[in-house]
Amino acid sequence: MKVKARAPSNIAFIKYWGKKNEKLRIPANTSISMNLSEAYTETFVEFDNKLSKDLIVIDGKSVEGNEKERIVDHLNLIRKMAGIDTFAEVVSKNNFPKGAGMASSASGFAALTVAGTKAAGLNLSEKELSVLARLGSGSACRSIPDGFVEWKTGVKSGDSYAYSLQAPGYWDICDTIVVVGEKAKKVSSTEGHTKAFSSPFYKARILGMNKKVKEIKSALKNKDFTKFGRILEEEAINMHTVMMTSKPPLFYWLPKTLEIMQSVITWREEDLETYFTIDAGPNVHIICLSKDVKKVRIKLKKIPGVKKVIVNKASEGTHILK
């Protein structure tokens, strides 16, 4: 059976950096995120008895090496669950730059999980899909449910999963991705997570996470944009401080990244309420109310070096395409 799924990328407002269990990709802390309407991966999967090996194509290029091995490992999990040994053809396409710190592995493994399990004849619950997606890429579990999402850290594989806090239409906020770098980062997030513990600030960060999660959930529930924005902006700086003080240090920012961050702070001082957040890459996510998106875009046009702007609202989670 041929199955195609679309999975959104997501942006974490409360992030995770470091894992309790590397093999099972169980995070050191709970995280809060939003699925993105205009940054997604579409993946087609078919298990075919005529194949003598798995065929993987991403963005028009055949995949080999470590990247293919990681995808095949995930297919093996699906095959084991389905009780089959058939090889698969996987064709995946992103509508945004892959490997540049915009959660392409999240959308990629979420799409692979949903399309792959359905193609293998499985009928899994949302929780089961989230758990399985996490085994491919931690943040992929957040791309399974709809809208605004919480990923519970858990203590074992079955209780580390994501679920929807609020539906996509609950709050009219936007995430404008400012693309300043499209090249794949030199140090992947997977590798970066293993270095988190070497930062002298890591323990302090983890100790403060439960309070931060509670506060941002309250701000989301009450639609308190000022409180919400301040928490997510401080959180992004907090995470990157850990990255920059790990051994060896990780610097994902480009000069243009810092320029955009400083611009957002200036706009706020000029009564355009915007906040920034950044994942493990150089590209900046500007969070604002939808009524202010046009103003943000006008200001971004005046900044040289911005390669692309992608405006997102909260979206539904991963789903089958007919």
C-alpha contacts under 8 A as a table, 3 or more apart, distances in Angstrom:
res1	aa1	res2	aa2	distance
1	M	46	E	5.86
1	M	47	F	6.93
1	M	119	A	5.33
1	M	120	A	7.61
2	K	44	F	7.04
2	K	45	V	5.91
2	K	46	E	4.66
2	K	47	F	7.65
2	K	119	A	6.05
3	V	44	F	5.63
3	V	45	V	5.47
3	V	46	E	6.54
3	V	115	A	5.38
3	V	116	G	7.43
3	V	118	K	6.84
3	V	119	A	5.53
3	V	320	I	7.30
3	V	321	L	7.74
4	K	42	E	6.90
4	K	43	T	5.46
4	K	44	F	4.17
4	K	45	V	6.37
4	K	115	A	5.53
4	K	320	I	5.90
4	K	321	L	5.49
4	K	322	K	7.47
5	A	42	E	5.62
5	A	43	T	5.44
5	A	44	F	6.59
5	A	111	A	5.40
5	A	112	L	7.56
5	A	114	V	6.48
5	A	115	A	5.19
5	A	318	T	6.89
5	A	319	H	5.51
5	A	320	I	4.26
5	A	321	L	5.23
6	R	40	Y	6.73
6	R	41	T	5.65
6	R	42	E	4.37
6	R	43	T	6.52
6	R	111	A	5.67
6	R	318	T	5.63
6	R	319	H	5.65
6	R	320	I	6.43
6	R	321	L	6.60
7	A	40	Y	5.51
7	A	41	T	5.35
7	A	42	E	6.48
7	A	107	S	5.00
7	A	108	G	7.10
7	A	110	A	5.92
7	A	111	A	4.91
7	A	143	S	6.41
7	A	144	I	7.31
7	A	317	G	6.33
7	A	318	T	4.18
7	A	319	H	6.65
8	P	35	N	5.82
8	P	36	L	5.55
8	P	37	S	6.54
8	P	38	E	7.69
8	P	39	A	5.97
8	P	40	Y	4.22
8	P	41	T	6.46
8	P	107	S	5.31
8	P	143	S	5.84
8	P	315	S	7.37
8	P	316	E	7.73
8	P	317	G	6.31
8	P	318	T	6.43
9	S	35	N	6.01
9	S	36	L	5.62
9	S	39	A	5.58
9	S	40	Y	5.30
9	S	41	T	7.49
9	S	102	M	7.22
9	S	103	A	5.64
9	S	104	S	6.30
9	S	106	A	6.10
9	S	107	S	4.70
9	S	143	S	6.34
10	N	33	S	6.41
10	N	34	M	5.46
10	N	35	N	4.25
10	N	36	L	5.40
10	N	102	M	7.88
10	N	103	A	6.48
10	N	106	A	7.38
10	N	107	S	7.60
10	N	142	R	7.11
10	N	143	S	6.22
11	I	33	S	5.43
11	I	34	M	5.50
11	I	35	N	6.58
11	I	36	L	7.26
11	I	102	M	7.74
11	I	103	A	7.55
11	I	279	D	7.52
12	A	15	K	5.23
12	A	31	S	6.90
12	A	32	I	5.68
12	A	33	S	3.98
12	A	34	M	6.49
12	A	279	D	7.58
13	F	31	S	7.47
13	F	32	I	5.57
13	F	33	S	5.29
13	F	34	M	7.63
13	F	232	L	4.99
13	F	235	E	7.37
13	F	236	A	7.75
13	F	277	T	7.26
14	I	30	T	7.88
14	I	31	S	4.90
14	I	32	I	4.91
14	I	33	S	6.81
14	I	212	K	7.69
14	I	213	V	6.76
14	I	232	L	6.34
14	I	235	E	6.36
14	I	236	A	7.89
15	K	30	T	7.92
15	K	31	S	5.25
15	K	32	I	6.89
15	K	33	S	7.95
15	K	235	E	7.37
15	K	236	A	7.57
15	K	239	M	7.44
16	Y	27	P	6.45
16	Y	28	A	6.87
16	Y	29	N	6.09
16	Y	30	T	7.13
16	Y	31	S	6.10
17	W	27	P	7.48
17	W	28	A	7.32
17	W	193	H	5.57
17	W	196	A	6.45
17	W	239	M	7.02
18	G	27	P	6.22
18	G	28	A	5.67
18	G	193	H	4.60
18	G	194	T	6.38
18	G	195	K	7.70
18	G	196	A	5.45
18	G	197	F	6.95
19	K	22	E	5.78
19	K	25	R	6.35
19	K	26	I	5.59
19	K	27	P	4.13
19	K	28	A	4.61
19	K	29	N	7.98
19	K	193	H	6.84
19	K	194	T	7.64
20	K	25	R	7.57
20	K	26	I	5.50
20	K	27	P	5.46
20	K	28	A	4.89
21	N	24	L	5.55
21	N	25	R	5.62
21	N	26	I	5.08
21	N	27	P	7.09
22	E	25	R	4.94
22	E	26	I	6.78
22	E	194	T	7.99
24	L	134	R	7.88
24	L	135	L	5.85
24	L	157	S	6.50
25	R	134	R	6.58
25	R	135	L	6.06
25	R	137	S	7.33
25	R	138	G	5.50
26	I	138	G	7.24
26	I	153	T	6.27
26	I	154	G	7.24
26	I	155	V	7.56
26	I	156	K	7.53
26	I	157	S	7.03
26	I	160	S	6.49
27	P	30	T	7.11
27	P	138	G	7.55
27	P	153	T	5.45
28	A	153	T	6.54
28	A	206	I	7.40
29	N	152	K	7.62
29	N	153	T	5.31
29	N	206	I	6.87
29	N	209	M	6.78
29	N	210	N	7.80
30	T	150	E	7.21
30	T	151	W	5.58
30	T	152	K	4.85
30	T	153	T	4.68
30	T	209	M	7.68
30	T	210	N	7.62
30	T	213	V	7.32
31	S	150	E	5.86
31	S	151	W	5.28
31	S	152	K	6.96
31	S	153	T	7.74
31	S	213	V	7.10
32	I	148	F	7.45
32	I	149	V	5.70
32	I	150	E	4.63
32	I	151	W	6.40
32	I	213	V	7.23
33	S	142	R	7.15
33	S	148	F	5.81
33	S	149	V	5.17
33	S	150	E	6.52
34	M	147	G	5.74
34	M	148	F	4.46
34	M	149	V	5.98
34	M	314	A	5.98
34	M	315	S	7.75
35	N	142	R	7.70
35	N	143	S	6.21
35	N	146	D	7.00
35	N	147	G	5.47
35	N	148	F	6.56
35	N	149	V	7.68
35	N	314	A	5.40
35	N	315	S	5.29
35	N	316	E	6.97
35	N	317	G	6.75
36	L	39	A	5.78
36	L	40	Y	7.43
36	L	175	D	7.72
36	L	312	N	5.42
36	L	313	K	5.97
36	L	314	A	5.32
36	L	315	S	5.37
37	S	40	Y	7.34
37	S	312	N	5.12
37	S	313	K	5.44
37	S	314	A	5.90
37	S	315	S	4.65
37	S	316	E	7.57
38	E	310	I	6.87
38	E	311	V	6.83
38	E	312	N	5.37
38	E	313	K	7.72
39	A	94	N	7.78
39	A	95	N	6.18
39	A	96	F	5.99
39	A	310	I	7.66
39	A	312	N	7.52
40	Y	94	N	6.03
40	Y	95	N	6.02
40	Y	96	F	7.24
40	Y	104	S	7.83
40	Y	107	S	6.16
41	T	92	S	6.91
41	T	93	K	5.65
41	T	94	N	4.43
41	T	95	N	6.54
41	T	104	S	7.49
41	T	107	S	5.57
41	T	108	G	5.76
41	T	111	A	6.69
42	E	92	S	5.70
42	E	93	K	5.42
42	E	94	N	6.54
42	E	108	G	7.78
42	E	111	A	6.50
43	T	90	V	6.94
43	T	91	V	5.68
43	T	92	S	4.18
43	T	93	K	6.43
43	T	108	G	7.53
43	T	111	A	5.72
43	T	112	L	6.16
43	T	115	A	6.92
44	F	89	E	7.90
44	F	90	V	5.68
44	F	91	V	5.15
44	F	92	S	6.26
44	F	112	L	7.83
44	F	115	A	6.61
45	V	88	A	6.71
45	V	89	E	5.72
45	V	90	V	4.69
45	V	91	V	6.68
45	V	112	L	7.41
45	V	115	A	5.92
45	V	116	G	5.69
45	V	119	A	6.49
46	E	88	A	5.42
46	E	89	E	5.32
46	E	90	V	6.79
46	E	116	G	7.55
46	E	119	A	6.03
47	F	86	T	5.86
47	F	87	F	5.62
47	F	88	A	4.13
47	F	89	E	6.41
47	F	119	A	6.78
47	F	120	A	6.87
48	D	51	L	5.73
48	D	86	T	6.25
48	D	87	F	6.05
48	D	88	A	5.84
48	D	89	E	7.36
49	N	52	S	7.95
49	N	86	T	5.71
49	N	87	F	6.78
51	L	54	D	7.14
51	L	86	T	7.77
51	L	87	F	5.83
51	L	88	A	7.15
52	S	87	F	6.72
53	K	87	F	5.52
53	K	88	A	7.35
54	D	72	V	7.16
54	D	87	F	5.06
54	D	88	A	4.94
54	D	89	E	5.87
54	D	90	V	7.75
55	L	62	S	7.66
55	L	88	A	6.39
55	L	89	E	4.72
55	L	90	V	6.07
56	I	62	S	5.85
56	I	63	V	5.54
56	I	64	E	7.91
56	I	68	K	6.87
56	I	89	E	6.14
56	I	90	V	4.85
56	I	91	V	6.08
57	V	60	G	5.94
57	V	61	K	5.26
57	V	62	S	4.36
57	V	63	V	5.69
57	V	90	V	6.19
57	V	91	V	4.78
57	V	92	S	6.16
58	I	61	K	5.38
58	I	62	S	6.48
58	I	63	V	6.69
58	I	91	V	5.99
58	I	92	S	4.71
58	I	93	K	5.69
58	I	94	N	7.99
59	D	92	S	6.22
59	D	93	K	4.66
59	D	94	N	6.51
60	G	93	K	7.46
63	V	67	E	6.73
63	V	68	K	5.53
64	E	67	E	6.29
64	E	68	K	4.85
64	E	69	E	7.44
65	G	68	K	5.50
65	G	69	E	6.24
66	N	69	E	4.95
66	N	70	R	6.22
67	E	70	R	5.33
67	E	71	I	6.57
68	K	71	I	5.14
68	K	72	V	6.05
69	E	72	V	5.06
69	E	73	D	6.05
70	R	73	D	5.14
70	R	74	H	6.51
70	R	136	G	7.41
71	I	74	H	5.11
71	I	75	L	6.31
71	I	136	G	7.58
72	V	75	L	4.87
72	V	76	N	6.06
73	D	76	N	5.00
73	D	77	L	6.52
74	H	77	L	5.13
74	H	78	I	6.54
74	H	135	L	7.63
74	H	136	G	5.96
75	L	78	I	5.04
75	L	79	R	6.09
75	L	88	A	7.96
75	L	116	G	7.29
76	N	79	R	4.93
76	N	80	K	6.03
77	L	80	K	5.15
77	L	81	M	6.29
78	I	81	M	5.14
78	I	82	A	6.14
78	I	113	T	7.94
78	I	116	G	6.98
78	I	117	T	6.09
78	I	120	A	7.34
79	R	82	A	5.06
79	R	83	G	5.81
79	R	84	I	5.10
79	R	85	D	6.00
79	R	86	T	7.56
79	R	120	A	7.13
80	K	83	G	5.10
80	K	84	I	6.53
80	K	85	D	7.75
82	A	117	T	7.89
82	A	120	A	6.17
82	A	121	G	6.92
82	A	122	L	6.31
84	I	120	A	7.83
92	S	108	G	7.61
94	N	97	P	7.17
94	N	98	K	6.99
94	N	104	S	7.50
94	N	108	G	7.99
96	F	104	S	7.98
97	P	100	A	6.10
97	P	102	M	7.50
97	P	104	S	7.68
97	P	182	E	5.68
97	P	183	K	7.71
98	K	101	G	7.85
98	K	102	M	7.41
98	K	104	S	5.43
98	K	105	S	7.97
98	K	182	E	7.72
98	K	184	A	6.71
99	G	102	M	7.12
99	G	103	A	7.48
99	G	104	S	6.21
99	G	105	S	7.50
99	G	183	K	7.27
99	G	184	A	4.49
99	G	185	K	6.24
99	G	188	S	7.74
100	A	103	A	7.95
100	A	104	S	7.98
100	A	181	G	6.94
100	A	182	E	5.64
100	A	183	K	5.86
100	A	184	A	4.74
100	A	185	K	5.63
100	A	281	G	5.70
100	A	282	P	7.31
100	A	283	N	7.61
101	G	104	S	7.55
101	G	184	A	7.93
101	G	185	K	7.31
101	G	279	D	5.83
101	G	280	A	4.94
101	G	281	G	3.92
101	G	282	P	6.77
101	G	283	N	6.83
102	M	279	D	6.83
102	M	280	A	7.80
102	M	281	G	7.20
102	M	283	N	7.41
103	A	106	A	5.12
103	A	107	S	6.64
103	A	139	S	7.67
103	A	279	D	7.94
104	S	107	S	5.30
104	S	108	G	5.76
105	S	108	G	4.84
105	S	109	F	5.90
105	S	137	S	6.27
105	S	139	S	7.87
105	S	140	A	6.86
106	A	109	F	5.60
106	A	110	A	6.07
106	A	137	S	6.00
106	A	138	G	7.28
106	A	139	S	5.16
106	A	140	A	3.64
106	A	141	C	7.35
106	A	142	R	7.65
106	A	143	S	6.53
107	S	110	A	5.10
107	S	111	A	6.01
107	S	140	A	5.99
107	S	143	S	6.21
108	G	111	A	5.33
108	G	112	L	6.15
108	G	140	A	7.54
109	F	112	L	4.85
109	F	113	T	5.89
109	F	133	A	5.92
109	F	136	G	5.90
109	F	137	S	6.30
109	F	140	A	5.80
110	A	113	T	5.11
110	A	114	V	6.31
110	A	130	S	7.92
110	A	133	A	5.41
110	A	140	A	5.11
110	A	141	C	6.74
110	A	143	S	6.11
110	A	144	I	6.20
110	A	318	T	6.66
111	A	114	V	5.36
111	A	115	A	5.98
111	A	318	T	6.42
111	A	319	H	7.88
112	L	115	A	5.34
112	L	116	G	5.42
113	T	116	G	5.17
113	T	117	T	5.91
113	T	129	L	6.79
113	T	132	L	6.97
113	T	133	A	5.68
114	V	117	T	5.52
114	V	118	K	6.25
114	V	129	L	6.90
114	V	318	T	7.13
114	V	319	H	7.12
114	V	320	I	7.32
115	A	118	K	5.35
115	A	119	A	6.00
115	A	320	I	6.85
116	G	119	A	5.07
116	G	120	A	6.11
117	T	120	A	5.06
117	T	121	G	6.42
117	T	122	L	5.17
117	T	123	N	7.17
117	T	124	L	7.63
118	K	121	G	5.14
118	K	122	L	5.26
118	K	123	N	6.41
119	A	122	L	7.44
124	L	127	K	7.99
124	L	128	E	5.77
124	L	129	L	6.11
125	S	128	E	5.11
125	S	129	L	6.16
126	E	129	L	5.07
126	E	130	S	6.11
126	E	144	I	7.06
126	E	145	P	6.99
127	K	130	S	5.04
127	K	131	V	6.24
127	K	161	Y	6.43
127	K	162	A	7.14
127	K	163	Y	7.35
128	E	131	V	5.17
128	E	132	L	6.18
129	L	132	L	5.10
129	L	133	A	5.97
129	L	141	C	7.60
129	L	144	I	7.11
130	S	133	A	5.12
130	S	134	R	6.16
130	S	140	A	7.48
130	S	141	C	4.33
130	S	142	R	7.15
130	S	144	I	5.83
130	S	145	P	7.82
130	S	161	Y	5.50
130	S	162	A	6.09
131	V	134	R	5.21
131	V	135	L	6.77
131	V	141	C	6.37
131	V	157	S	6.96
131	V	158	G	6.51
131	V	159	D	7.95
131	V	160	S	6.60
131	V	161	Y	5.23
131	V	162	A	7.87
132	L	135	L	5.36
132	L	136	G	7.13
132	L	141	C	7.60
133	A	136	G	5.36
133	A	137	S	6.46
133	A	138	G	7.36
133	A	140	A	5.44
133	A	141	C	5.11
133	A	144	I	7.95
134	R	137	S	5.06
134	R	138	G	4.29
134	R	139	S	6.43
134	R	140	A	5.52
134	R	141	C	4.75
134	R	161	Y	7.46
135	L	138	G	6.41
136	G	140	A	7.34
137	S	140	A	5.26
137	S	141	C	7.58
138	G	141	C	6.25
139	S	142	R	5.47
139	S	143	S	7.25
140	A	143	S	5.28
140	A	144	I	7.10
141	C	144	I	5.65
141	C	151	W	7.46
141	C	161	Y	6.28
141	C	162	A	5.75
142	R	145	P	6.52
142	R	149	V	6.36
142	R	150	E	7.29
142	R	151	W	6.32
142	R	161	Y	7.83
142	R	162	A	5.35
142	R	163	Y	7.45
143	S	146	D	7.63
143	S	317	G	5.60
143	S	318	T	6.24
144	I	162	A	7.55
144	I	317	G	4.88
144	I	318	T	4.89
145	P	149	V	6.91
145	P	162	A	6.94
145	P	163	Y	5.60
145	P	164	S	5.50
145	P	316	E	7.07
145	P	317	G	4.63
145	P	318	T	6.86
146	D	149	V	7.11
146	D	163	Y	7.88
146	D	164	S	5.66
146	D	166	Q	7.72
146	D	167	A	6.06
146	D	168	P	6.35
146	D	315	S	6.40
146	D	316	E	4.20
146	D	317	G	4.16
146	D	318	T	7.75
147	G	164	S	6.40
147	G	165	L	7.58
147	G	166	Q	5.99
147	G	167	A	4.81
147	G	168	P	3.93
147	G	169	G	7.61
147	G	314	A	5.22
147	G	315	S	5.17
147	G	316	E	5.50
147	G	317	G	6.77
148	F	164	S	5.80
148	F	165	L	5.47
148	F	166	Q	5.12
148	F	167	A	6.46
148	F	168	P	6.63
148	F	314	A	7.02
149	V	162	A	6.50
149	V	163	Y	5.61
149	V	164	S	4.47
149	V	165	L	5.19
149	V	166	Q	7.10
150	E	162	A	5.41
150	E	163	Y	5.66
150	E	164	S	6.42
150	E	165	L	6.33
151	W	160	S	7.06
151	W	161	Y	5.51
151	W	162	A	3.98
151	W	163	Y	6.59
152	K	159	D	7.40
152	K	160	S	5.35
152	K	161	Y	5.67
152	K	162	A	6.14
153	T	159	D	7.66
153	T	160	S	5.09
153	T	161	Y	7.33
154	G	157	S	7.40
154	G	159	D	5.02
154	G	160	S	4.41
154	G	161	Y	7.73
155	V	159	D	6.76
155	V	160	S	6.98
156	K	159	D	5.81
156	K	160	S	6.53
157	S	160	S	5.50
158	G	161	Y	7.33
164	S	167	A	6.92
166	Q	170	Y	6.07
167	A	170	Y	5.37
167	A	316	E	7.79
168	P	171	W	7.35
168	P	313	K	7.77
168	P	314	A	4.76
168	P	315	S	5.11
168	P	316	E	6.14
169	G	172	D	6.71
169	G	314	A	6.99
171	W	223	K	7.05
172	D	289	L	6.25
172	D	290	S	5.84
172	D	313	K	7.43
173	I	287	I	7.10
173	I	288	C	5.76
173	I	289	L	4.32
173	I	290	S	5.13
173	I	313	K	6.46
173	I	314	A	7.60
174	C	286	I	7.99
174	C	287	I	5.73
174	C	288	C	5.51
174	C	289	L	5.90
174	C	290	S	5.46
174	C	293	V	7.29
174	C	311	V	6.79
174	C	312	N	5.50
174	C	313	K	4.80
174	C	314	A	7.27
175	D	285	H	5.99
175	D	286	I	5.55
175	D	287	I	4.71
175	D	288	C	6.75
175	D	311	V	5.91
175	D	312	N	5.03
175	D	313	K	6.35
176	T	285	H	5.52
176	T	286	I	4.98
176	T	287	I	6.45
176	T	293	V	7.80
176	T	309	V	6.60
176	T	310	I	5.53
176	T	311	V	4.32
176	T	312	N	6.04
177	I	283	N	6.94
177	I	284	V	5.84
177	I	285	H	4.47
177	I	286	I	6.33
177	I	309	V	5.62
177	I	310	I	4.98
177	I	311	V	6.31
177	I	312	N	7.78
178	V	283	N	5.78
178	V	284	V	5.15
178	V	285	H	6.13
178	V	286	I	7.40
178	V	306	V	6.69
178	V	307	K	7.68
178	V	308	K	6.23
178	V	309	V	4.93
178	V	310	I	6.80
179	V	182	E	6.99
179	V	282	P	7.90
179	V	283	N	5.05
179	V	284	V	6.88
179	V	306	V	6.09
179	V	307	K	5.49
179	V	308	K	5.03
179	V	309	V	6.10
179	V	310	I	7.94
180	V	254	L	7.94
180	V	256	K	6.59
180	V	257	T	6.97
180	V	282	P	6.71
180	V	283	N	5.61
180	V	284	V	7.89
180	V	305	G	6.53
180	V	306	V	5.15
180	V	307	K	5.49
180	V	308	K	7.30
181	G	254	L	7.87
181	G	282	P	6.10
181	G	283	N	6.38
181	G	307	K	7.48
185	K	188	S	6.28
185	K	252	Y	7.60
185	K	281	G	6.78
187	V	191	E	6.40
187	V	192	G	6.47
187	V	250	L	7.85
188	S	191	E	5.31
188	S	192	G	6.08
189	S	192	G	4.77
189	S	193	H	6.04
189	S	280	A	6.41
190	T	193	H	5.52
190	T	194	T	7.16
191	E	194	T	5.58
191	E	195	K	7.17
192	G	195	K	5.36
192	G	196	A	6.76
192	G	243	M	7.71
192	G	250	L	7.61
193	H	196	A	5.38
194	T	197	F	7.05
195	K	198	S	5.66
195	K	199	S	7.63
195	K	243	M	7.92
195	K	246	S	5.99
195	K	247	K	6.55
195	K	248	P	7.75
196	A	199	S	5.87
196	A	202	Y	6.59
196	A	242	V	6.54
196	A	243	M	6.53
196	A	246	S	5.97
197	F	200	P	7.87
197	F	202	Y	5.97
197	F	203	K	7.82
197	F	246	S	7.38
198	S	202	Y	7.49
198	S	245	T	7.86
198	S	246	S	5.04
198	S	247	K	5.74
199	S	202	Y	5.34
199	S	242	V	5.62
199	S	243	M	7.36
199	S	245	T	5.14
199	S	246	S	4.17
199	S	247	K	6.82
200	P	203	K	7.24
200	P	242	V	7.78
200	P	245	T	7.17
200	P	246	S	7.64
201	F	204	A	5.48
201	F	205	R	6.27
201	F	241	T	7.81
201	F	242	V	5.98
201	F	245	T	7.73
202	Y	205	R	5.13
202	Y	206	I	6.40
202	Y	242	V	6.02
203	K	206	I	5.23
203	K	207	L	6.20
204	A	207	L	5.15
204	A	208	G	6.51
205	R	208	G	5.46
205	R	209	M	6.52
205	R	238	N	7.34
205	R	239	M	7.98
206	I	209	M	5.24
207	L	210	N	7.32
208	G	211	K	5.80
208	G	212	K	6.39
209	M	212	K	4.98
209	M	213	V	6.06
210	N	213	V	5.19
210	N	214	K	6.23
211	K	214	K	5.15
211	K	215	E	6.19
212	K	215	E	5.14
212	K	216	I	6.22
212	K	231	I	7.39
213	V	216	I	5.38
213	V	217	K	6.14
214	K	217	K	5.29
214	K	218	S	6.29
215	E	218	S	5.11
215	E	219	A	6.28
216	I	219	A	4.89
216	I	220	L	6.06
216	I	227	K	7.62
216	I	228	F	5.73
216	I	231	I	6.69
216	I	232	L	7.91
217	K	220	L	5.02
217	K	221	K	6.08
218	S	221	K	5.07
218	S	222	N	6.12
219	A	222	N	5.16
219	A	223	K	5.62
219	A	224	D	4.84
219	A	225	F	7.01
219	A	227	K	6.13
219	A	228	F	5.30
220	L	223	K	4.91
220	L	224	D	6.52
220	L	225	F	7.78
220	L	228	F	6.71
221	K	224	D	7.91
223	K	228	F	7.92
224	D	227	K	5.63
224	D	228	F	6.03
225	F	228	F	4.90
225	F	229	G	5.86
226	T	229	G	5.22
226	T	230	R	6.21
226	T	273	E	7.93
227	K	230	R	5.30
227	K	231	I	6.28
228	F	231	I	5.43
228	F	232	L	6.36
229	G	232	L	5.31
229	G	233	E	6.07
229	G	274	T	7.50
229	G	275	Y	5.53
229	G	276	F	7.95
229	G	287	I	7.41
230	R	233	E	5.30
230	R	234	E	6.13
230	R	275	Y	7.18
231	I	234	E	5.33
231	I	235	E	6.01
232	L	235	E	4.94
232	L	236	A	6.27
232	L	275	Y	7.80
232	L	276	F	7.65
232	L	277	T	6.54
233	E	236	A	5.27
233	E	237	I	6.58
233	E	275	Y	6.04
233	E	276	F	5.50
233	E	277	T	5.45
234	E	237	I	5.25
234	E	238	N	6.09
235	E	238	N	4.91
235	E	239	M	6.23
235	E	277	T	7.90
236	A	239	M	5.28
236	A	240	H	6.31
236	A	276	F	7.90
236	A	277	T	5.25
236	A	278	I	5.88
236	A	279	D	7.43
237	I	240	H	5.20
237	I	241	T	6.05
237	I	277	T	7.93
238	N	241	T	5.16
238	N	242	V	6.61
239	M	242	V	5.24
239	M	243	M	6.45
240	H	243	M	4.79
240	H	244	M	6.01
241	T	244	M	5.10
241	T	245	T	6.16
242	V	245	T	5.24
242	V	246	S	6.11
243	M	246	S	5.38
243	M	249	P	6.18
243	M	250	L	5.14
243	M	251	F	7.05
244	M	249	P	4.67
244	M	250	L	4.90
244	M	251	F	5.78
245	T	248	P	7.67
245	T	249	P	5.27
245	T	250	L	7.46
246	S	249	P	4.65
246	S	250	L	6.81
252	Y	280	A	6.26
252	Y	281	G	4.84
252	Y	282	P	5.41
253	W	256	K	7.91
253	W	257	T	5.60
253	W	258	L	7.07
253	W	281	G	6.42
253	W	282	P	4.44
253	W	283	N	7.78
254	L	257	T	5.05
254	L	258	L	6.88
254	L	282	P	5.71
255	P	258	L	5.45
255	P	259	E	6.45
256	K	259	E	4.89
256	K	260	I	6.24
256	K	305	G	7.15
257	T	260	I	5.33
257	T	261	M	6.36
257	T	282	P	5.79
257	T	283	N	6.43
257	T	284	V	6.44
258	L	261	M	4.99
258	L	262	Q	6.15
259	E	262	Q	5.20
259	E	263	S	6.12
260	I	263	S	4.95
260	I	264	V	6.26
260	I	284	V	7.18
261	M	264	V	5.25
261	M	265	I	6.57
261	M	276	F	6.48
261	M	284	V	7.51
262	Q	265	I	5.19
262	Q	266	T	6.30
263	S	266	T	4.99
263	S	267	W	6.12
264	V	267	W	5.09
264	V	268	R	6.26
264	V	274	T	6.14
264	V	275	Y	6.34
264	V	276	F	6.86
264	V	286	I	7.70
265	I	268	R	5.16
265	I	269	E	6.47
265	I	274	T	7.66
265	I	275	Y	7.41
266	T	269	E	5.08
266	T	270	E	6.40
267	W	270	E	4.91
267	W	271	D	6.45
267	W	272	L	5.21
267	W	273	E	7.03
267	W	274	T	7.14
268	R	271	D	5.04
268	R	272	L	4.80
268	R	273	E	4.82
268	R	274	T	5.95
268	R	275	Y	7.93
269	E	272	L	7.28
272	L	292	D	7.45
273	E	288	C	6.58
274	T	286	I	6.51
274	T	287	I	5.69
274	T	288	C	4.89
274	T	289	L	7.96
275	Y	286	I	5.66
275	Y	287	I	5.18
275	Y	288	C	6.72
276	F	284	V	6.57
276	F	285	H	5.53
276	F	286	I	4.57
276	F	287	I	6.00
277	T	284	V	6.20
277	T	285	H	5.21
277	T	286	I	6.60
277	T	287	I	7.66
278	I	281	G	7.01
278	I	282	P	7.32
278	I	283	N	6.50
278	I	284	V	5.18
278	I	285	H	5.95
279	D	282	P	7.85
279	D	283	N	7.68
279	D	284	V	7.95
288	C	292	D	6.43
288	C	293	V	6.82
289	L	292	D	5.66
289	L	293	V	7.00
290	S	293	V	5.32
291	K	294	K	7.32
292	D	295	K	5.37
292	D	296	V	6.37
293	V	296	V	5.05
293	V	297	R	6.22
294	K	297	R	5.17
294	K	298	I	6.28
295	K	298	I	5.17
295	K	299	K	6.35
296	V	299	K	5.21
296	V	300	L	6.19
297	R	300	L	5.03
297	R	301	K	6.29
297	R	309	V	7.91
298	I	301	K	5.33
298	I	302	K	7.07
299	K	302	K	5.47
299	K	303	I	7.19
300	L	303	I	5.32
300	L	306	V	7.44
301	K	304	P	7.45
301	K	306	V	7.79
303	I	306	V	6.53
306	V	309	V	7.55
